[in-house]
Amino acid sequence: MVFTYAWNPRSRCAGNREHHAPEYAKTVTGQTSQFAFPVKRNQPVTIDPPLAWGYEYAIGDGDPAFNSVILPLIGNGQKAYEMQICRFHRWVPVRRLKPLNEYHFRRHGLSRFRIVNILLPTVSDAPTEWISAVSFTQAGSFSGSVTTLAPADNKVFSCEE
């Protein structure tokens, strides 16, 4: 299935690039959504963990690296989200990402990254999922995960590279 933005009217995503919404297996255990689906090089695919204050995206063993990310506009007035990467065994803020823009990572991609400080909407018709899109550096299989984070998780500074 292929569709163009306005992925989900409740997520308020918009744009001009086609994204693939793969048929995939998703298993949710606690705060982690585990995904399994084939990917193509540089083709964004949508994933949909539950709405939360933050997320840690991670590839699985043998998966191609993340090449880019597109973050949703969830209707809370937030102009940018904070991105963190694991550098020298510490989570380091690297940039602010605006919703609905595709951000490409360094040349060889990333194996994991975080998006944090998301202002959760307080309206009753707020989205319940964080529908974002990621692309990969090469074709293969994605067996990675997206873990929801709470503000207390941002106080954990160490990470494995």
Backbone as JSON, one array per atom type, in Angstrom:
{
  "sequence": "MVFTYAWNPRSRCAGNREHHAPEYAKTVTGQTSQFAFPVKRNQPVTIDPPLAWGYEYAIGDGDPAFNSVILPLIGNGQKAYEMQICRFHRWVPVRRLKPLNEYHFRRHGLSRFRIVNILLPTVSDAPTEWISAVSFTQAGSFSGSVTTLAPADNKVFSCEE",
  "N": [[0.85, -1.16, 0.0], [0.63, 2.19, -0.86], [0.79, 5.6, -0.07], [0.18, 9.14, -0.06], [1.24, 11.88, 1.96], [-0.79, 13.23, 4.54], [-1.0, 11.11, 6.14], [-2.48, 10.1, 8.22], [-5.4, 11.48, 9.18], [-5.79, 12.25, 11.83], [-3.22, 12.55, 12.8], [-2.28, 14.75, 11.6], [-0.32, 15.0, 9.63], [1.41, 16.21, 6.83], [2.48, 16.83, 3.45], [4.59, 16.33, 0.54], [5.61, 13.98, -0.5], [5.7, 10.58, -1.49], [5.0, 7.84, 0.64], [5.65, 4.64, 1.92], [3.46, 2.41, 3.34], [3.99, -0.24, 4.93], [2.88, -3.67, 5.0], [3.1, -5.02, 8.03], [4.49, -6.75, 10.85], [3.78, -5.99, 14.15], [4.73, -5.91, 17.44], [3.84, -5.19, 20.68], [5.36, -4.69, 23.68], [5.25, -3.84, 26.89], [6.76, -0.76, 27.01], [7.8, -0.86, 24.5], [7.6, -0.99, 21.0], [7.91, -3.41, 18.7], [9.02, -3.98, 15.45], [8.65, -5.62, 12.23], [9.52, -5.86, 8.99], [10.09, -5.76, 5.39], [12.43, -3.5, 3.79], [13.21, -0.83, 1.5], [15.95, 0.81, -0.08], [16.33, 4.16, 0.85], [13.55, 4.65, 0.82], [10.96, 6.06, 2.47], [9.16, 4.71, 5.22], [6.21, 4.29, 7.13], [5.76, 4.23, 10.67], [4.17, 3.4, 13.78], [4.17, 3.94, 16.84], [2.68, 4.18, 20.19], [1.46, 7.4, 21.31], [3.69, 9.56, 23.06], [5.97, 11.17, 25.45], [8.54, 10.99, 24.5], [10.84, 9.17, 22.31], [12.81, 6.29, 21.55], [14.45, 5.21, 18.83], [15.57, 2.26, 17.31], [17.64, 0.07, 15.4], [17.47, -3.43, 14.5], [19.55, -6.39, 14.97], [21.73, -6.77, 12.27], [20.15, -5.21, 10.6], [19.65, -2.65, 8.06], [21.03, 0.67, 8.42], [19.35, 3.59, 9.84], [18.4, 6.09, 7.58], [16.97, 8.46, 7.3], [14.47, 10.6, 8.89], [11.06, 11.51, 9.35], [9.0, 13.56, 11.13], [5.83, 13.75, 12.82], [3.21, 16.29, 12.84], [1.46, 16.99, 15.56], [-0.62, 18.57, 16.4], [-0.31, 20.21, 18.63], [0.85, 22.65, 18.68], [3.59, 22.72, 18.85], [6.76, 23.63, 17.63], [9.19, 22.38, 17.08], [11.11, 19.38, 17.66], [13.35, 17.75, 19.94], [16.3, 16.16, 18.97], [18.36, 13.44, 19.84], [21.53, 11.78, 19.83], [23.53, 8.82, 20.28], [26.62, 9.31, 21.48], [29.93, 8.75, 22.21], [29.17, 7.05, 24.3], [27.11, 8.43, 25.56], [23.93, 10.08, 25.64], [23.39, 12.69, 23.47], [22.22, 15.91, 22.78], [21.57, 16.93, 19.47], [20.26, 18.38, 17.48], [17.37, 20.42, 16.63], [14.35, 19.3, 15.36], [12.04, 20.09, 12.9], [8.54, 19.46, 12.57], [7.2, 17.47, 9.87], [9.26, 17.73, 8.02], [11.82, 16.14, 6.14], [14.62, 14.71, 7.55], [17.89, 13.99, 6.91], [20.34, 11.67, 7.95], [23.81, 11.36, 8.94], [26.3, 10.26, 6.54], [26.61, 7.39, 6.69], [24.38, 6.67, 8.05], [22.33, 6.04, 11.01], [22.29, 3.92, 13.89], [20.7, 4.12, 16.03], [18.57, 6.53, 17.64], [17.15, 9.3, 19.46], [14.06, 11.01, 20.01], [12.89, 13.63, 21.81], [11.2, 15.5, 24.47], [8.55, 16.07, 23.7], [5.62, 17.86, 23.49], [2.73, 16.87, 24.81], [-0.54, 16.71, 23.42], [-3.51, 18.12, 24.87], [-6.13, 17.99, 24.25], [-9.31, 16.38, 23.72], [-9.64, 15.03, 21.29], [-7.12, 14.3, 20.48], [-4.33, 12.78, 18.73], [-3.59, 9.27, 19.1], [-1.44, 7.86, 18.4], [1.99, 8.03, 17.33], [2.79, 8.83, 14.39], [5.3, 8.42, 12.44], [7.89, 8.62, 9.91], [10.49, 6.63, 8.6], [13.54, 6.14, 6.79], [15.94, 3.98, 5.16], [19.44, 3.07, 4.83], [20.02, 1.09, 3.0], [18.54, -1.64, 1.14], [16.7, -4.27, 2.73], [15.82, -5.99, 5.71], [13.81, -4.75, 8.35], [13.95, -5.1, 11.69], [13.68, -3.73, 13.95], [13.03, -1.47, 16.74], [10.83, 0.83, 18.47], [10.9, 2.61, 21.31], [8.87, 3.95, 23.81], [9.36, 6.91, 25.73], [9.53, 8.47, 28.94], [9.58, 11.63, 30.77], [11.43, 11.15, 32.9], [13.17, 9.31, 31.78], [14.88, 10.85, 30.3], [16.86, 11.59, 31.98], [18.63, 9.59, 32.05], [21.69, 9.25, 30.97], [23.64, 7.61, 29.82], [24.55, 5.36, 27.14], [24.74, 2.6, 24.84], [27.02, 2.21, 22.22]],
  "CA": [[0.0, 0.0, 0.0], [1.38, 3.44, -0.94], [-0.07, 6.77, 0.02], [0.87, 10.41, 0.09], [0.91, 12.46, 3.26], [-1.98, 13.14, 5.32], [-0.93, 9.7, 6.49], [-3.6, 9.83, 9.11], [-5.92, 12.82, 9.45], [-5.64, 12.61, 13.24], [-1.84, 12.89, 13.1], [-2.06, 16.04, 10.96], [0.89, 14.99, 8.81], [1.17, 16.7, 5.47], [3.72, 16.94, 2.71], [4.46, 16.09, -0.88], [6.38, 12.82, -0.89], [5.01, 9.32, -1.24], [5.56, 6.98, 1.67], [5.16, 3.28, 1.88], [2.91, 1.9, 4.6], [4.13, -1.68, 4.7], [2.19, -4.67, 5.8], [4.16, -5.46, 8.92], [4.16, -7.29, 12.16], [4.15, -5.11, 15.25], [4.49, -6.49, 18.75], [4.03, -4.19, 21.73], [5.66, -5.26, 24.99], [5.55, -2.71, 27.78], [6.93, 0.53, 26.33], [8.51, -1.07, 23.24], [6.93, -1.5, 19.81], [8.89, -4.14, 17.88], [8.51, -4.05, 14.09], [9.3, -6.56, 11.32], [9.06, -5.71, 7.61], [11.16, -5.49, 4.43], [12.61, -2.09, 3.45], [13.97, -0.49, 0.3], [16.88, 1.91, 0.15], [15.84, 5.54, 0.77], [12.1, 4.76, 0.72], [10.39, 6.21, 3.81], [8.05, 3.86, 5.64], [5.6, 4.82, 8.35], [5.64, 3.38, 11.85], [3.13, 4.03, 14.61], [4.11, 3.63, 18.27], [1.73, 5.02, 20.92], [1.89, 8.78, 21.59], [4.43, 9.66, 24.32], [6.84, 12.33, 25.63], [9.75, 10.8, 23.72], [11.01, 7.87, 21.65], [14.12, 5.82, 21.14], [14.39, 4.38, 17.63], [16.75, 1.4, 17.23], [17.58, -1.01, 14.42], [17.76, -4.76, 15.03], [20.81, -6.99, 14.51], [21.81, -6.99, 10.84], [19.29, -4.29, 9.86], [20.31, -1.46, 7.51], [20.95, 1.84, 9.3], [18.37, 4.63, 9.53], [18.93, 7.11, 6.69], [16.27, 9.72, 7.54], [13.24, 10.53, 9.68], [10.07, 12.58, 9.2], [8.21, 13.56, 12.35], [4.48, 14.28, 12.6], [2.67, 17.47, 13.5], [0.38, 16.33, 16.32], [-1.68, 19.5, 16.76], [-0.11, 20.81, 19.95], [1.51, 23.94, 18.51], [5.04, 22.59, 18.99], [7.44, 23.98, 16.38], [10.34, 21.51, 16.85], [11.38, 18.32, 18.64], [14.78, 17.59, 20.18], [16.89, 14.89, 18.57], [19.58, 13.06, 20.55], [22.2, 10.59, 19.33], [24.48, 8.22, 21.21], [27.98, 9.68, 21.11], [30.85, 8.5, 23.32], [28.4, 6.36, 25.36], [26.19, 9.38, 26.21], [22.92, 10.7, 24.78], [23.79, 14.07, 23.25], [21.31, 16.64, 21.89], [22.3, 17.35, 18.28], [19.52, 19.39, 16.71], [15.92, 20.52, 16.77], [13.74, 18.89, 14.1], [10.69, 20.6, 12.67], [7.63, 18.45, 12.03], [6.86, 17.37, 8.45], [10.45, 17.84, 7.18], [12.66, 14.95, 6.15], [15.98, 14.98, 8.01], [18.82, 12.92, 6.55], [21.42, 11.5, 8.91], [25.14, 11.34, 8.33], [26.47, 9.42, 5.36], [26.43, 5.96, 6.94], [23.16, 6.47, 8.81], [22.37, 5.87, 12.46], [21.71, 2.67, 14.38], [19.69, 4.5, 17.02], [18.45, 7.95, 17.96], [16.01, 9.64, 20.31], [13.29, 12.24, 19.84], [12.38, 13.87, 23.17], [10.56, 16.78, 24.83], [7.33, 16.25, 22.92], [4.5, 18.4, 24.28], [1.55, 16.06, 24.5], [-1.78, 17.48, 23.32], [-4.43, 17.91, 25.99], [-7.5, 17.97, 23.75], [-9.89, 15.03, 23.74], [-9.5, 14.35, 20.0], [-5.7, 14.21, 20.15], [-3.94, 11.47, 18.19], [-3.13, 8.29, 20.09], [-0.23, 7.25, 17.86], [3.05, 8.89, 16.81], [2.99, 8.27, 13.07], [6.5, 9.01, 11.84], [8.42, 7.84, 8.78], [11.94, 6.46, 8.59], [14.09, 5.46, 5.62], [17.11, 3.17, 5.49], [20.59, 3.26, 3.95], [20.02, 0.05, 1.98], [17.41, -2.57, 1.2], [16.87, -5.37, 3.67], [14.71, -6.19, 6.64], [13.84, -3.97, 9.58], [13.43, -5.85, 12.84], [14.01, -2.85, 15.06], [12.02, -1.1, 17.72], [10.67, 2.19, 18.95], [10.53, 2.55, 22.72], [8.37, 5.23, 24.32], [10.12, 7.44, 26.86], [8.9, 9.44, 29.85], [10.58, 12.63, 31.15], [12.47, 10.59, 33.76], [14.14, 8.62, 30.93], [15.85, 11.82, 29.77], [17.91, 11.73, 32.98], [19.56, 8.49, 31.81], [22.57, 9.82, 29.95], [24.53, 6.65, 29.19], [23.99, 4.52, 26.1], [25.71, 1.72, 24.19], [27.2, 2.57, 20.81]],
  "C": [[0.9, 1.23, 0.0], [0.4, 4.58, -0.81], [0.77, 8.01, 0.2], [0.42, 11.02, 1.4], [-0.53, 12.82, 3.38], [-2.1, 11.65, 5.56], [-2.16, 9.3, 7.26], [-4.15, 11.2, 9.47], [-5.77, 13.22, 10.91], [-4.21, 13.0, 13.57], [-1.45, 14.24, 12.51], [-0.72, 16.11, 10.21], [0.52, 15.48, 7.43], [2.5, 16.8, 4.76], [3.51, 16.56, 1.26], [5.22, 14.87, -1.37], [5.61, 11.55, -0.61], [5.75, 8.51, -0.2], [4.89, 5.63, 1.61], [4.65, 2.92, 3.28], [2.91, 0.39, 4.48], [3.16, -2.5, 5.52], [3.27, -5.2, 6.74], [3.61, -6.04, 10.2], [4.64, -6.29, 13.19], [3.76, -5.81, 16.54], [4.78, -5.42, 19.78], [4.21, -4.92, 23.06], [6.07, -4.13, 25.9], [5.62, -1.42, 26.98], [7.54, 0.37, 24.94], [7.6, -1.65, 22.17], [8.02, -2.12, 18.94], [8.26, -4.33, 16.5], [9.27, -5.12, 13.29], [8.7, -6.38, 9.93], [10.26, -5.46, 6.69], [11.22, -4.0, 4.12], [13.41, -1.96, 2.16], [14.87, 0.7, 0.63], [16.21, 3.26, -0.11], [14.34, 5.69, 0.6], [11.52, 4.88, 2.12], [9.21, 5.27, 4.03], [7.5, 4.4, 6.96], [5.58, 3.76, 9.44], [4.8, 4.13, 12.87], [3.13, 3.59, 16.07], [3.08, 4.53, 18.97], [2.32, 6.41, 21.21], [2.54, 8.86, 22.97], [5.28, 10.93, 24.33], [8.11, 12.22, 24.78], [9.85, 9.38, 23.19], [12.49, 7.57, 21.46], [13.92, 4.85, 19.99], [15.67, 3.56, 17.59], [16.57, 0.34, 16.16], [17.85, -2.33, 15.13], [19.1, -5.26, 14.49], [20.74, -7.25, 13.0], [20.93, -6.1, 9.99], [20.12, -3.19, 9.2], [20.11, -0.29, 8.47], [19.82, 2.78, 8.88], [19.05, 5.68, 8.65], [18.27, 8.47, 6.95], [15.05, 9.48, 8.42], [12.37, 11.73, 9.31], [9.15, 12.46, 10.41], [6.85, 14.22, 12.12], [4.24, 15.62, 13.29], [1.43, 16.96, 14.23], [-0.65, 17.31, 16.86], [-1.54, 20.14, 18.12], [0.58, 22.16, 19.88], [3.03, 23.89, 18.62], [5.72, 22.79, 17.64], [8.63, 23.07, 16.06], [10.47, 20.51, 17.98], [12.9, 18.19, 18.79], [15.24, 16.2, 19.77], [18.18, 14.66, 19.35], [20.18, 11.83, 19.85], [23.17, 10.09, 20.4], [25.89, 8.52, 20.71], [28.88, 9.52, 22.33], [30.12, 7.97, 24.55], [27.49, 7.31, 26.15], [25.17, 9.87, 25.18], [23.23, 12.18, 24.7], [22.75, 14.75, 22.36], [22.1, 17.15, 20.68], [21.56, 18.39, 17.44], [18.04, 19.36, 17.06], [15.33, 20.2, 15.4], [12.33, 19.45, 14.01], [9.8, 19.48, 12.15], [7.47, 18.59, 10.52], [8.03, 17.55, 7.5], [11.25, 16.55, 7.26], [14.08, 15.36, 6.53], [16.84, 13.76, 7.71], [19.94, 12.89, 7.57], [22.76, 11.46, 8.18], [25.24, 10.23, 7.28], [26.19, 7.93, 5.58], [25.19, 5.66, 7.78], [23.4, 6.33, 10.3], [21.76, 4.53, 12.85], [20.65, 2.94, 15.44], [19.72, 6.01, 17.24], [17.22, 8.14, 18.83], [15.37, 10.93, 19.83], [12.63, 12.47, 21.19], [11.77, 15.27, 23.3], [9.34, 17.08, 23.96], [6.23, 16.75, 23.86], [3.25, 17.63, 23.88], [0.3, 16.92, 24.44], [-2.72, 17.15, 24.47], [-5.88, 17.87, 25.54], [-8.01, 16.53, 23.65], [-9.75, 14.3, 22.41], [-8.05, 14.25, 19.55], [-5.37, 12.84, 19.57], [-3.46, 10.55, 19.31], [-1.85, 7.61, 19.64], [0.71, 8.33, 17.34], [3.41, 8.31, 15.44], [4.14, 9.03, 12.4], [6.93, 8.13, 10.67], [9.93, 7.78, 8.91], [12.33, 5.83, 7.25], [15.41, 4.83, 6.04], [18.19, 3.34, 4.44], [20.68, 2.23, 2.84], [18.79, -0.82, 2.13], [17.73, -3.68, 2.2], [15.62, -5.56, 4.5], [14.91, -5.3, 7.85], [13.19, -4.81, 10.66], [13.68, -5.05, 14.11], [12.82, -2.48, 15.92], [11.95, 0.41, 17.91], [10.15, 2.06, 20.37], [10.04, 3.92, 23.17], [9.16, 5.61, 25.57], [9.26, 8.4, 27.66], [9.96, 10.46, 30.22], [11.71, 12.09, 32.02], [13.54, 9.86, 32.95], [15.2, 9.56, 30.38], [16.99, 12.08, 30.77], [18.91, 10.58, 32.9], [20.45, 8.93, 30.65], [23.42, 8.79, 29.23], [23.8, 5.81, 28.15], [25.12, 3.67, 25.52], [25.81, 2.11, 22.74], [27.3, 1.34, 19.95]]
}
